[in-house]
């Protein structure tokens, strides 16, 4: 019995030390919301989620969860979220989504930018639950809002 090893893509190469240093610095500074894409590198990198990678309904669902979670924990209500940018990271059986979006703050009547991090995993076996509760960082307040 032989085991066939999966071959890397033809243009695959590891990140150079300089690329890795740049990637780690941006990852730490932005907490995953603003990173460069290295299409030649494989692995568990946070990378921009290109158009069509995920169903738009998934993002609508995650944004609605983020808004509901934020509203439940704050004195203000935000509504009408609109996705501006999304990054993702493959993590075992699912994905971490790093979504930058804008939403209307009903108290002030202004549109503000927010970021939400969420883990989305495939349906679990019966009797097992894995809640998806996005976290929002409101950079207008410069503090962690929801966890």
CORVEN-V313068 format. One record per backbone hydrogen bond with DSSP energy under -1.0 kcal/mol. CO is the residue of the C=O (numbers start at 1). NH is the residue of the N-H. If there is no record, write none. Layout:
# CORVEN-V313068
CO/NH + CO/NH
This chain:
# CORVEN-V313068
9/12 + 16/20 + 17/21 + 18/22 + 19/23 + 20/24 + 21/25 + 22/26 + 23/27 + 24/28 + 25/29 + 26/30 + 27/31 + 30/33 + 38/41 + 40/13 + 43/45 + 47/88 + 50/53 + 55/58 + 55/59 + 56/60 + 57/61 + 58/62 + 59/63 + 60/64 + 61/65 + 62/66 + 63/67 + 64/68 + 65/69 + 66/70 + 67/71 + 68/72 + 77/106 + 79/104 + 82/102 + 85/100 + 86/49 + 87/98 + 88/47 + 89/96 + 91/94 + 94/91 + 95/120 + 96/89 + 97/118 + 98/87 + 99/116 + 100/84 + 100/85 + 101/114 + 102/82 + 103/112 + 104/79 + 105/109 + 110/105 + 112/103 + 114/101 + 115/137 + 116/99 + 117/135 + 118/97 + 120/95 + 125/128 + 135/117 + 136/145 + 136/146 + 137/115 + 138/141 + 138/142
